């Protein structure tokens, strides 16, 4: 009996330096069969569009609600995973007065921050836009009542639970693209979308398939977003390209994106959700008066956590002098040093306070591991290293 493992020929490492442009072209030529999305009110540019009022109605249908909601959630998951990779829900927020109140509070926060420390985007030129990092927490602290009313939303909850299951964690970053603001570059998003191409090749292929199901990308329109103001540029079906996290930086791939992306206008209160592996970019704001105000959501799976909480700053400070001594005595190789640091210090720079921790490479701040290795290589004393690692920890909770 042949007991060969399934998918024995599937790649484990994505180390081909040639972008899979032909595969991307084949994938993005696919179409959405309206029969596969029976709950959608229309399909526009292959993207299923839903009615928020219809979604809310499903939650009011008594004993049949659970069955009907599950059917809708199954449809959304199939679209996000194997279909176009993106959905739009019209009138996802129906209380526009409340939404305007939230917008006013967020604008106040933005005004306060712009006076002290202007911030910009990962993927756009300085001056094109304004950001509120960690807008979710800041709104909650500034106006708990509005936070509760804003997030008490059936549509948001059902989409998050469909893709991530229960116990998800919402983060949000307000992005205001000003008149004349230039488009972002084509990209994928968090997690692997925030890593550089060299590091991406060190993650095996199955991690490239895992990353998209750990987060959900969303956007809530706080203003009307006509096409001329530059709603998100989307490349349907591109999330299906296995090598996409690496290929998205290739010039041929970016040219393909620019030729084939689509955009859907949004009205105030609409929501957009997409697979974080979908190739996308905020568009050019070609208006003279529209400040495109969108609250971007990055919703995380409960499973992006370790089993135990470790005080890795404490561990790093304890280990540091020993590693210094071993280096001085020739008792450890450089590879062994890196391995010891890997086992001790925090290697992932997120979650981060991006207000205060500037990205090291344009995408992410320095990690605790990078800080520790730098100290060892540059010969910092224990006191200097301890001060810097504690300062780094304080930044994560300071405003």
NUZAMAR-973490 format. One line per 2 residues: number of its first residue (from 1); their letters; for each residue z, y, x of C-alpha. Coordinates in pm, whole numbers, always signed. Last residue first. Example, Ala and Ser with C-alpha at 12.3 -4.5 7.8 and 13.67 -1.06 7.14 Angstrom:
2
2	SA	+714/-106/+1367 ~ +780/-450/+1230
REM end
This chain:
399
399	XX	+2542/+5808/+180 ~ +2723/+5527/+356
397	XX	+2724/+5156/+267 ~ +2465/+5008/+502
395	XX	+2527/+5284/+754 ~ +2881/+5156/+808
393	XX	+2747/+4821/+933 ~ +2525/+4994/+1190
391	XX	+2822/+5200/+1305 ~ +3019/+4878/+1347
389	XX	+2738/+4730/+1558 ~ +2720/+5047/+1764
387	XX	+3092/+5082/+1831 ~ +3125/+4712/+1921
385	XX	+2828/+4737/+2159 ~ +2972/+5043/+2334
383	XX	+3319/+4887/+2361 ~ +3177/+4558/+2490
381	XX	+2992/+4744/+2764 ~ +2616/+4786/+2733
379	XX	+2412/+4606/+2997 ~ +2061/+4693/+2884
377	XX	+1958/+4333/+2813 ~ +2287/+4244/+2646
375	XX	+2287/+4559/+2435 ~ +1925/+4511/+2333
373	XX	+1995/+4150/+2238 ~ +2285/+4259/+2018
371	XX	+2090/+4535/+1844 ~ +1795/+4304/+1779
369	XX	+2029/+4042/+1634 ~ +2197/+4303/+1411
367	XX	+1855/+4389/+1272 ~ +1670/+4713/+1337
365	XX	+1530/+4885/+1030 ~ +1221/+4750/+850
363	XX	+868/+4861/+764 ~ +741/+5129/+1000
361	XX	+841/+4935/+1309 ~ +1209/+5031/+1342
359	XX	+1247/+5156/+986 ~ +1494/+5444/+959
357	XX	+1847/+5342/+860 ~ +2004/+5637/+677
355	XX	+1817/+5664/+347 ~ +1691/+5311/+411
353	XX	+2036/+5172/+337 ~ +1951/+4813/+412
351	XX	+1963/+4476/+243 ~ +1795/+4373/+462
349	XX	+1772/+4376/+841 ~ +1755/+3997/+868
347	XX	+1878/+3838/+1189 ~ +2250/+3878/+1132
345	XX	+2427/+3777/+1452 ~ +2570/+3439/+1551
343	XX	+2323/+3152/+1548 ~ +2029/+3371/+1649
341	XX	+2241/+3525/+1927 ~ +2307/+3178/+2069
339	XX	+1937/+3090/+2046 ~ +1837/+3413/+2218
337	XX	+2077/+3342/+2505 ~ +1952/+2984/+2533
335	XX	+1598/+3111/+2566 ~ +1707/+3360/+2830
333	XX	+1876/+3079/+3016 ~ +2253/+3048/+3031
331	XX	+2503/+2987/+3312 ~ +2343/+3230/+3555
329	XX	+2684/+3379/+3635 ~ +2600/+3729/+3508
327	XX	+2428/+3589/+3199 ~ +2724/+3364/+3119
325	XX	+2962/+3659/+3157 ~ +2756/+3880/+2926
323	XX	+2732/+3594/+2675 ~ +3110/+3563/+2679
321	XX	+3153/+3938/+2635 ~ +2926/+3938/+2323
319	XX	+3069/+3640/+2136 ~ +3370/+3812/+1976
317	XX	+3174/+4128/+1892 ~ +2899/+3918/+1737
315	XX	+3143/+3715/+1527 ~ +3310/+4028/+1389
313	XX	+2970/+4178/+1304 ~ +2872/+3844/+1150
311	XX	+3156/+3850/+900 ~ +3039/+3535/+725
309	XX	+3004/+3492/+349 ~ +2937/+3131/+260
307	XX	+2652/+2947/+86 ~ +2389/+3195/+203
305	XX	+2199/+3412/-45 ~ +1839/+3458/-161
303	XX	+1907/+3217/-444 ~ +2002/+3483/-699
301	XX	+1640/+3588/-697 ~ +1562/+3952/-631
299	XX	+1409/+4224/-848 ~ +1212/+4491/-667
297	XX	+1148/+4766/-918 ~ +948/+5085/-869
295	XX	+1039/+5382/-1088 ~ +725/+5587/-1141
293	XX	+673/+5963/-1149 ~ +314/+6076/-1087
291	XX	+343/+6449/-1032 ~ +41/+6555/-1237
289	XX	-78/+6915/-1183 ~ -382/+6941/-959
287	XX	-499/+6586/-1009 ~ -660/+6353/-758
285	XX	-350/+6141/-702 ~ -494/+5870/-480
283	XX	-379/+5517/-563 ~ -64/+5316/-493
281	XX	-158/+4994/-317 ~ -199/+4628/-408
279	XX	-276/+4281/-278 ~ -72/+4043/-494
277	XX	+195/+3860/-294 ~ +472/+4047/-478
275	XX	+355/+3882/-806 ~ +315/+4162/-1054
273	XX	+487/+4357/-1327 ~ +378/+4681/-1494
271	XX	+589/+4860/-1753 ~ +488/+5125/-2006
269	XX	+740/+5389/-2117 ~ +517/+5690/-2042
267	XX	+160/+5571/-2063 ~ -16/+5371/-1796
265	XX	-378/+5374/-1684 ~ -504/+5043/-1544
263	XX	-654/+5020/-1197 ~ -888/+4768/-1036
261	XX	-952/+4670/-675 ~ -1294/+4536/-576
259	XX	-1455/+4760/-314 ~ -1132/+4891/-159
257	XX	-987/+4540/-146 ~ -1295/+4399/+24
255	XX	-1273/+4677/+284 ~ -907/+4592/+337
253	XX	-997/+4227/+390 ~ -1267/+4316/+638
251	XX	-1022/+4542/+825 ~ -758/+4271/+856
249	XX	-401/+4382/+773 ~ -395/+4185/+447
247	XX	-491/+3871/+638 ~ -141/+3792/+765
245	XX	+42/+3810/+432 ~ -272/+3672/+266
243	XX	-289/+3342/+450 ~ -214/+3141/+137
241	XX	-454/+3341/-82 ~ -330/+3293/-441
239	XX	-176/+3641/-461 ~ -532/+3778/-452
237	XX	-590/+3667/-813 ~ -629/+4026/-938
235	XX	-666/+4299/-674 ~ -453/+4591/-793
233	XX	-462/+4966/-722 ~ -145/+5115/-867
231	XX	-201/+5424/-1079 ~ -378/+5714/-906
229	XX	-351/+6041/-1099 ~ -720/+6023/-1201
227	XX	-655/+5689/-1368 ~ -403/+5843/-1607
225	XX	-31/+5787/-1541 ~ +175/+5929/-1828
223	XX	+522/+5999/-1695 ~ +828/+5782/-1641
221	XX	+611/+5474/-1590 ~ +829/+5173/-1506
219	XX	+707/+4957/-1219 ~ +776/+4597/-1131
217	XX	+763/+4358/-840 ~ +942/+4025/-873
215	XX	+1120/+3856/-584 ~ +1201/+3510/-449
213	XX	+890/+3350/-594 ~ +662/+3547/-361
211	XX	+841/+3430/-42 ~ +814/+3056/-106
209	XX	+438/+3017/-50 ~ +455/+3191/+287
207	XX	+767/+2986/+357 ~ +560/+2671/+298
205	XX	+310/+2789/+558 ~ +561/+2797/+840
203	XX	+708/+3132/+954 ~ +633/+3212/+1318
201	XX	+292/+3349/+1224 ~ +458/+3623/+1020
199	XX	+639/+3747/+1331 ~ +313/+3844/+1497
197	XX	+177/+4000/+1179 ~ +470/+4237/+1128
195	XX	+720/+4167/+851 ~ +773/+4370/+532
193	XX	+518/+4175/+329 ~ +713/+3862/+412
191	XX	+997/+3963/+178 ~ +899/+4206/+23
189	XX	+552/+4329/-59 ~ +182/+4276/+1
187	XX	-38/+4552/+132 ~ -343/+4775/+88
185	XX	-288/+5114/+246 ~ -129/+5377/+26
183	XX	-342/+5632/-150 ~ -328/+6002/-68
181	XX	-125/+6260/-257 ~ -337/+6551/-382
179	XX	-97/+6618/-666 ~ +236/+6456/-578
177	XX	+326/+6089/-586 ~ +684/+6043/-705
175	XX	+832/+5706/-614 ~ +1172/+5600/-747
173	XX	+1306/+5295/-568 ~ +1476/+5022/-769
171	XX	+1690/+4716/-703 ~ +1766/+4456/-967
169	XX	+1956/+4134/-894 ~ +1875/+3807/-1071
167	XX	+2159/+3594/-1208 ~ +1932/+3406/-1449
165	XX	+1580/+3272/-1382 ~ +1346/+3441/-1137
163	XX	+1002/+3466/-1302 ~ +1086/+3423/-1670
161	XX	+1432/+3573/-1632 ~ +1289/+3893/-1486
159	XX	+1022/+3915/-1758 ~ +1274/+3855/-2037
157	XX	+1526/+4108/-1904 ~ +1274/+4387/-1858
155	XX	+1127/+4335/-2205 ~ +1464/+4309/-2378
153	XX	+1594/+4637/-2236 ~ +1955/+4738/-2196
151	XX	+1862/+4876/-1854 ~ +1790/+5234/-1963
149	XX	+2079/+5247/-2211 ~ +2328/+5122/-1952
147	XX	+2202/+5352/-1677 ~ +2204/+5644/-1920
145	XX	+2571/+5586/-1992 ~ +2662/+5526/-1627
143	XX	+2516/+5863/-1524 ~ +2547/+5960/-1156
141	XX	+2695/+5629/-1039 ~ +2447/+5412/-1228
139	XX	+2153/+5636/-1136 ~ +2247/+5617/-768
137	XX	+2283/+5239/-782 ~ +1936/+5184/-926
135	XX	+1774/+5462/-722 ~ +1844/+5270/-403
133	XX	+1584/+5476/-216 ~ +1468/+5785/-400
131	XX	+1124/+5866/-267 ~ +885/+6159/-247
129	XX	+509/+6130/-204 ~ +205/+6235/-15
127	XX	+401/+6454/+226 ~ +415/+6195/+501
125	XX	+126/+5949/+481 ~ +165/+5635/+272
123	XX	+267/+5272/+335 ~ +639/+5273/+400
121	XX	+697/+5587/+196 ~ +870/+5916/+252
119	XX	+1215/+6068/+277 ~ +1338/+6427/+287
117	XX	+1696/+6450/+417 ~ +1930/+6726/+296
115	XX	+1739/+6944/+52 ~ +1515/+6657/-52
113	XX	+1823/+6457/-141 ~ +1953/+6702/-399
111	XX	+1608/+6743/-554 ~ +1564/+6366/-574
109	XX	+1902/+6321/-742 ~ +1816/+6595/-993
107	XX	+1479/+6430/-1054 ~ +1658/+6101/-1121
105	XX	+1878/+6274/-1377 ~ +1579/+6437/-1548
103	XX	+1385/+6110/-1552 ~ +1679/+5934/-1713
101	XX	+1687/+6200/-1986 ~ +1311/+6159/-2035
99	XX	+1357/+5783/-2075 ~ +1627/+5842/-2338
97	XX	+1392/+6065/-2534 ~ +1117/+5806/-2492
95	XX	+1314/+5530/-2663 ~ +1035/+5272/-2690
93	XX	+1058/+5133/-2339 ~ +817/+4843/-2291
91	XX	+574/+5063/-2482 ~ +276/+4876/-2331
89	XX	+345/+4574/-2117 ~ +108/+4520/-1822
87	XX	+74/+4188/-1642 ~ -18/+4094/-1286
85	XX	-99/+3783/-1081 ~ -444/+3736/-1236
83	XX	-366/+3372/-1301 ~ -192/+3110/-1088
81	XX	+160/+3241/-1034 ~ +186/+3569/-1225
79	XX	-36/+3453/-1512 ~ +133/+3114/-1534
77	XX	+476/+3276/-1531 ~ +379/+3520/-1806
75	XX	+251/+3241/-2031 ~ +567/+3038/-1978
73	XX	+770/+3347/-2071 ~ +575/+3383/-2397
71	XX	+629/+3018/-2488 ~ +998/+3047/-2399
69	XX	+1028/+3350/-2626 ~ +872/+3162/-2915
67	XX	+1102/+2863/-2879 ~ +1414/+3075/-2842
65	XX	+1322/+3307/-3128 ~ +1252/+3033/-3384
63	XX	+1613/+3024/-3505 ~ +1614/+3394/-3590
61	XX	+1297/+3589/-3529 ~ +1449/+3906/-3385
59	XX	+1381/+3841/-3016 ~ +1011/+3788/-3090
57	XX	+994/+4135/-3244 ~ +1094/+4288/-2910
55	XX	+791/+4128/-2745 ~ +565/+4252/-3022
53	XX	+699/+4605/-2982 ~ +636/+4583/-2609
51	XX	+268/+4503/-2666 ~ +107/+4296/-2394
49	XX	-188/+4349/-2156 ~ -340/+4059/-1964
47	XX	-522/+4169/-1646 ~ -880/+4042/-1596
45	XX	-1004/+4405/-1573 ~ -847/+4458/-1915
43	XX	-738/+4161/-2127 ~ -613/+4248/-2474
41	XX	-321/+4207/-2714 ~ -172/+3934/-2497
39	XX	+27/+3656/-2666 ~ -266/+3412/-2658
37	XX	-301/+3433/-2278 ~ -508/+3125/-2186
35	XX	-749/+3189/-2475 ~ -833/+3527/-2320
33	XX	-981/+3339/-2022 ~ -900/+3547/-1715
31	XX	-1175/+3568/-1454 ~ -1216/+3456/-1095
29	XX	-1419/+3661/-845 ~ -1096/+3746/-663
27	XX	-1050/+3386/-555 ~ -1400/+3344/-414
25	XX	-1386/+3674/-224 ~ -1046/+3581/-84
23	XX	-1178/+3243/+26 ~ -1470/+3408/+202
21	XX	-1242/+3666/+368 ~ -1010/+3404/+518
19	XX	-913/+3627/+812 ~ -978/+3479/+1154
17	XX	-671/+3459/+1379 ~ -586/+3108/+1264
15	XX	-216/+3051/+1327 ~ -92/+2974/+979
13	XX	+137/+2688/+1069 ~ +207/+2385/+849
11	XX	-150/+2346/+730 ~ -228/+2099/+450
9	XX	-392/+1783/+578 ~ -111/+1552/+466
7	XX	-124/+1706/+120 ~ +56/+1404/-23
5	XX	+228/+1175/+229 ~ +45/+857/+314
3	XX	+213/+554/+164 ~ -99/+341/+135
1	X	+0/+0/+0
REM end
